[in-house]
Amino acid sequence: MRRETIVVYGASSADAEKVFVDAAYELGGLIAKAGKRLVSGAGSTGLMAAVENGALDAGGVSIGIIPQFMVDNGWLHEGLTETIVTPTMHERKNRMSQMADAVIALPGGTGTFEELFEIITWKMLGLFVKPIVILNTDNYYDPLLLMLERTSDRHFMNPVFRRLWAVAQTPDEAIRLVDTLTDWDDTTSKINLDK
């Protein structure tokens, strides 16, 4: 299935290692070269800026969604194709999910984890049905993926929900996954968790 708009979550830390910055920049370029629109958090530093710059440098469309307080703090990337300013973080995440044909999570810290877990939870509840891809650059997400398996093994998550996300090792694989994964079957997502 052709996915037109890809939402990317990622760290804003300016201290991120080069391997992560390079992968984010490559992902942005691949999104643009595939004729897709990038939607991200409009940050001016870290992996967020790298993916935005990758898309822009490849001639693509990079749309940023950012809450007003971040603009006030000077955290806005000034060179984006389009910027949408929201009153709150919650509205920012809601707008991003509404625009998404797929979500890719780059490595990041607690903010990225929070976004990733929220969109996975929304998918579990049938509120979001599009593909979610975790880009596991340099095996960054291995401990988190083990923890997700543990939630299922210890009966805090039905095993069917392990299919809510896919894992890519490279930016190229992430792009291929967003176009090959199908939307989540709403009847499956409303499984009775008490069974």
C-alpha positions in Angstrom: 0.0 0.0 0.0 1.3 3.4 -0.9 1.9 5.6 2.2 2.1 9.3 1.4 2.8 11.0 4.8 5.3 9.5 7.2 5.4 10.8 10.8 8.8 10.4 12.4 9.5 10.6 16.1 13.1 11.1 17.3 15.4 12.7 19.8 16.1 16.4 19.9 19.4 15.9 21.8 22.2 17.8 20.2 24.6 15.2 21.8 23.3 12.2 19.8 26.1 10.0 18.4 26.9 10.3 14.7 25.6 6.8 13.8 22.1 7.9 14.9 22.3 11.4 13.3 23.5 9.8 10.0 20.6 7.3 10.0 18.1 10.0 10.7 19.4 12.1 7.8 19.4 9.1 5.5 15.8 8.3 6.5 14.7 11.9 5.7 16.3 11.7 2.3 14.7 8.4 1.5 11.3 9.7 2.5 11.7 12.6 0.1 13.1 10.4 -2.8 10.2 8.1 -2.4 7.9 11.1 -3.0 6.5 11.0 0.5 5.9 13.9 2.9 7.7 14.0 6.2 5.9 15.1 9.3 8.0 15.6 12.4 8.3 17.6 15.6 9.9 20.7 14.0 12.9 20.7 16.2 16.1 22.5 15.3 18.5 20.0 16.9 19.3 16.3 17.2 17.7 13.5 15.2 14.6 15.6 14.6 16.6 18.2 12.7 18.6 15.5 10.9 15.6 13.8 9.5 14.1 17.2 8.5 17.3 18.3 6.9 17.6 15.0 5.0 14.2 15.4 3.5 14.7 19.1 2.6 18.2 18.5 1.1 16.7 15.8 -1.1 14.0 18.3 -2.4 11.2 16.9 -0.3 8.4 18.3 1.8 9.1 18.6 5.6 6.2 19.6 7.8 6.8 20.4 11.4 4.3 20.4 14.2 5.4 22.1 17.4 3.7 23.5 20.5 3.9 27.3 21.1 6.1 27.0 24.2 8.8 25.3 22.2 8.6 28.1 19.6 8.9 30.6 22.4 12.0 28.8 23.7 13.7 29.0 20.3 13.5 25.3 19.4 11.8 25.7 16.0 13.6 24.6 12.8 13.2 27.7 10.7 13.6 26.2 7.3 10.7 23.7 7.1 8.3 23.6 4.2 5.4 24.2 6.5 5.1 24.7 10.3 2.0 24.0 12.3 2.0 25.6 15.8 -0.3 24.0 18.4 -1.3 25.2 21.9 -0.2 22.1 23.7 1.9 18.9 23.4 -1.2 16.8 23.4 -2.6 18.7 20.4 0.8 18.3 18.7 0.7 14.5 19.0 -3.0 14.4 18.0 -2.3 16.4 14.8 0.7 14.1 14.0 -1.4 11.0 14.4 -4.2 12.4 12.2 -1.8 13.2 9.4 0.1 9.9 9.6 -0.1 7.2 6.9 2.6 5.5 8.9 4.9 6.2 11.9 8.6 5.6 12.2 10.3 5.9 15.6 14.0 6.9 15.5 16.1 6.4 18.6 15.5 8.9 21.4 14.9 9.4 25.1 11.8 9.6 27.2 10.0 12.0 24.9 10.4 9.6 22.0 9.5 6.6 24.2 6.4 8.4 25.3 5.3 9.2 21.7 6.0 5.6 20.6 4.2 4.0 23.5 1.2 6.3 23.1 0.8 5.5 19.4 1.2 1.7 20.1 -1.5 2.0 22.8 -3.8 3.9 20.4 -3.3 1.1 17.9 -4.0 -1.5 20.5 -7.3 0.3 21.3 -8.2 0.7 17.6 -7.7 4.5 17.6 -4.8 4.3 15.2 -4.5 1.5 12.5 -1.5 2.5 10.4 1.9 0.9 10.4 4.4 1.6 13.2 8.0 0.9 12.5 10.8 1.1 15.1 14.1 2.0 13.5 16.6 0.0 15.6 19.8 1.8 14.5 22.9 0.3 16.1 20.5 -2.1 18.1 19.5 0.9 20.2 16.0 -0.5 20.9 17.0 -4.1 21.8 16.4 -3.6 25.5 13.0 -2.0 24.9 12.0 -4.7 22.5 13.0 -7.3 25.1 10.8 -5.5 27.6 7.9 -5.6 25.2 8.3 -9.3 24.8 8.4 -9.6 28.6 5.0 -7.8 28.9 3.6 -10.5 26.7 5.4 -13.4 28.3 4.3 -12.2 31.8 0.6 -11.8 30.6 0.4 -8.0 30.7 -0.1 -7.9 27.0 -1.9 -10.3 24.7 0.6 -12.0 22.4 -1.4 -10.8 19.3 -0.3 -7.3 20.1 3.3 -8.1 19.2 2.1 -7.5 15.7 1.3 -3.8 16.4 4.8 -2.7 15.4 7.6 -3.8 13.1 11.3 -3.4 13.5 13.7 -2.2 10.9 17.5 -2.2 11.2 18.2 0.3 8.4 16.4 3.4 7.0 15.9 1.7 3.7 14.2 -1.3 5.4 11.9 1.2 7.4 10.7 2.8 4.1 10.0 -0.6 2.6 8.1 -1.7 5.6 5.8 1.3 5.7 4.7 0.5 2.1 4.3 -3.3 2.6 2.6 -3.5 6.0 -1.2 -3.5 6.1 -3.4 -1.5 8.4 -4.3 -3.1 11.7 -7.5 -5.2 11.5 -9.9 -3.3 13.8 -11.7 -6.6 14.8 -8.4 -8.1 16.0 -7.5 -4.9 17.9 -10.6 -5.2 20.0 -9.8 -8.7 21.3 -11.0 -9.5 24.7 -8.0 -9.1 26.9 -9.5 -11.0 29.8 -9.3 -14.3 27.9 
